[in-house]
Amino acid sequence: MSVPRERWWPAARERLPLWLQLRCGVELRALAALAVVLVVAAVLAGRYFWTGRPEPVRAPEVVGAAEPAATLSAGADDPRAAPVSAPVVVDVSGKVRRPGVLRLPAGSRVADALRAAGGVRPGTDVTGLNRARVLMDGEQVVVGVTPAPAGPAPGSVGRSGGGQPGPAPGAPLALNTATAEQLDALPGVGPVLAQHIIDHRTRHGGFRSVDELREVNGIGDRRFADLRSLVRP
């Protein structure tokens, strides 16, 4: 004959350990709910640790970009491009093989102009010609031709008489090719001032205009007025 559970279960439960009594006292539904909570917590914890794990970082690849061909072809339109210097046009006359007007690259020198004109004729004295001087646009290079010396004009008094000689007859004297003796023959120009003109010409690469005579030490407004019509660059 079986004994009802209500009679023996309390007596048997009292003899069990405390932790086992607590587990046995929990109903099945409570155990199932607790198990679900534990599973959900384990899933959330695993997902948290999975997303927070360290991941390797890959360095980006360095790709050298080639310059487009359109950029290279448009270099002429780039305002930063170096400007192209215009050629210089000079008139080479005198004792050269092919005198005339020549077009030379910018930065050319007198020696380049002589070479382009066929060279200097044999026997020509080029002592007073600075062949290393840089050419200026529109200038004239005279080779082996000495301008007529300045003489007193009619009614004027020479240096020894206390006056100044008049303007030189003929063509004006070229400041860029004249020798010290030729400059000395100009009215009001002595050996010292002639050397000042040559020194100024050497330092500045020649005279670009007659007005630059004002910059020479020793030439004032009055003396410049006397020389202006007698000389040229």
C-alpha positions in Angstrom: 0.0 0.0 0.0 1.6 3.3 -1.1 1.9 6.3 1.2 0.6 9.6 -0.1 3.3 12.1 -1.2 1.9 14.8 1.2 2.9 12.6 4.1 6.4 11.5 3.4 7.8 14.4 1.3 8.0 16.9 4.1 9.9 14.4 6.3 12.3 13.5 3.6 12.9 17.1 2.6 14.0 18.1 6.2 16.8 15.5 6.0 18.2 16.9 2.8 21.1 19.5 2.7 20.1 23.2 2.7 21.2 23.9 -0.9 19.3 20.9 -2.1 16.3 21.9 0.0 16.3 25.3 -1.8 16.5 23.7 -5.3 13.8 21.2 -4.5 11.6 23.9 -3.2 11.6 25.8 -6.5 8.9 24.9 -8.9 9.5 23.7 -12.4 8.2 26.9 -14.0 10.6 29.0 -12.0 13.5 26.8 -13.0 12.5 27.1 -16.6 12.3 30.9 -16.4 15.6 31.1 -14.6 17.2 28.9 -17.3 15.8 31.2 -20.1 17.2 34.3 -18.3 20.6 32.6 -17.9 20.7 31.7 -21.6 19.7 35.2 -22.7 22.4 36.7 -20.4 25.0 34.3 -21.8 24.1 35.2 -25.4 24.3 39.0 -24.7 27.6 38.6 -22.9 29.0 36.6 -25.7 27.9 39.1 -28.3 29.3 42.0 -26.3 32.7 40.3 -26.0 32.6 39.3 -29.7 32.0 42.9 -31.0 34.6 44.4 -28.6 37.4 42.0 -29.7 40.5 43.7 -31.2 40.5 43.6 -35.0 43.7 43.9 -37.2 43.9 47.2 -39.1 45.3 47.1 -42.7 47.3 50.0 -43.8 46.0 51.8 -46.9 47.9 51.2 -50.1 49.9 54.1 -51.4 49.1 54.7 -55.1 51.1 57.2 -57.0 48.7 59.3 -59.1 50.1 59.9 -62.6 49.9 63.5 -63.9 47.1 63.7 -66.5 48.2 64.3 -70.1 45.8 67.2 -70.3 47.7 69.0 -67.6 50.9 68.6 -69.4 49.5 69.8 -72.7 48.0 72.8 -70.9 51.3 73.9 -69.5 51.4 76.9 -71.9 48.2 78.2 -70.4 49.4 77.9 -66.8 50.1 81.5 -65.5 52.9 80.0 -63.3 54.8 78.9 -66.4 58.1 80.8 -66.9 57.6 83.6 -69.5 59.4 83.2 -72.8 61.7 86.1 -73.6 61.2 87.8 -76.9 64.2 87.9 -79.3 66.3 91.0 -79.8 66.6 92.8 -83.2 69.9 94.6 -83.8 71.5 96.4 -86.7 75.0 95.2 -87.4 76.9 97.6 -89.7 80.5 98.4 -90.5 83.3 96.0 -91.4 81.4 92.7 -91.2 80.9 90.2 -94.0 77.0 90.4 -94.0 75.8 93.7 -92.4 72.1 94.1 -91.8 69.3 93.7 -89.4 69.5 90.5 -87.4 67.1 88.7 -85.1 68.9 86.9 -82.2 67.7 85.1 -79.1 67.3 87.1 -75.9 70.5 87.3 -73.9 72.7 87.2 -77.0 76.0 89.2 -76.8 77.9 91.3 -79.3 80.0 88.3 -80.2 76.9 86.4 -81.2 75.8 89.3 -83.5 79.2 89.4 -85.1 79.1 85.7 -85.7 75.6 85.9 -87.2 76.8 88.7 -89.5 79.5 86.4 -91.0 82.3 87.6 -88.8 84.6 90.6 -88.8 86.6 91.4 -91.9 90.3 90.6 -91.8 92.4 93.5 -90.5 89.5 95.2 -88.6 90.4 96.8 -85.3 87.9 95.7 -82.6 89.8 97.0 -79.6 87.1 99.4 -78.5 84.3 96.9 -79.1 83.1 95.0 -76.0 82.2 91.7 -77.5 81.0 90.3 -74.2 78.2 92.9 -73.8 74.6 91.7 -73.7 72.6 93.1 -76.7 69.6 95.3 -76.3 66.6 95.3 -78.6 66.8 97.9 -81.3 70.5 98.9 -80.9 73.1 99.3 -83.6 76.5 97.6 -83.5 79.1 99.4 -85.6 82.3 97.5 -86.3 85.5 99.2 -87.3 84.1 102.6 -88.1 85.4 105.5 -86.1 83.1 108.5 -85.9 84.4 111.9 -87.0 86.1 113.7 -84.1 84.3 116.6 -82.6 85.5 120.0 -83.8 84.6 123.5 -82.9 81.6 124.8 -84.7 81.7 128.1 -86.6 81.9 131.1 -84.2 82.7 128.9 -81.1 85.9 128.9 -79.1 88.0 125.9 -78.3 89.0 124.5 -74.9 92.2 126.5 -74.8 90.2 129.7 -75.3 88.0 129.0 -72.3 84.9 128.0 -74.2 83.5 124.6 -75.3 83.7 123.1 -78.8 80.5 122.9 -80.8 78.6 119.7 -81.7 80.4 117.2 -83.8 79.5 117.1 -87.5 78.1 113.9 -89.0 76.4 111.0 -87.3 76.0 111.0 -83.5 78.5 109.1 -81.4 77.5 105.6 -80.2 77.8 105.5 -76.4 77.9 101.7 -76.3 80.9 101.4 -78.7 82.8 104.7 -78.3 86.3 104.6 -76.9 87.6 106.9 -74.2 89.4 109.1 -76.8 86.1 109.5 -78.8 84.2 110.4 -75.7 86.9 112.9 -74.6 86.4 114.7 -77.9 82.8 115.5 -77.0 82.0 119.1 -75.8 82.5 119.4 -72.0 83.8 115.8 -71.6 87.3 115.3 -70.4 89.4 112.2 -69.7 87.9 111.8 -66.3 84.2 112.1 -67.4 84.9 109.9 -70.4 86.1 107.2 -68.0 83.0 107.6 -65.9 80.8 107.0 -69.0 82.8 103.9 -69.8 82.5 102.6 -66.2 78.8 103.2 -66.1 78.4 101.4 -69.5 80.3 98.4 -68.2 78.4 98.2 -64.9 74.9 98.4 -66.5 75.6 96.5 -69.7 75.4 99.5 -72.0 73.1 102.5 -72.5 69.5 101.8 -73.5 68.7 105.4 -74.1 70.5 108.8 -74.2 68.6 109.8 -71.1 70.7 107.3 -69.0 73.6 109.8 -69.3 72.0 111.7 -66.5 73.0 108.8 -64.2 76.7 109.2 -64.9 78.6 110.9 -62.2 79.6 114.4 -63.4 76.9 115.0 -66.0 74.4 117.6 -64.9 71.4 119.0 -66.7 73.4 121.7 -68.5 76.0 119.3 -69.8 73.4 116.7 -70.7 71.6 119.3 -72.8 74.9 119.9 -74.7 75.5 116.2 -75.3 71.9 115.0 -76.0 72.0 115.7 -79.7 75.5 114.5 -80.2 75.2 110.9 -79.0 73.0 107.9 -79.3 72.8 104.5 -77.4 
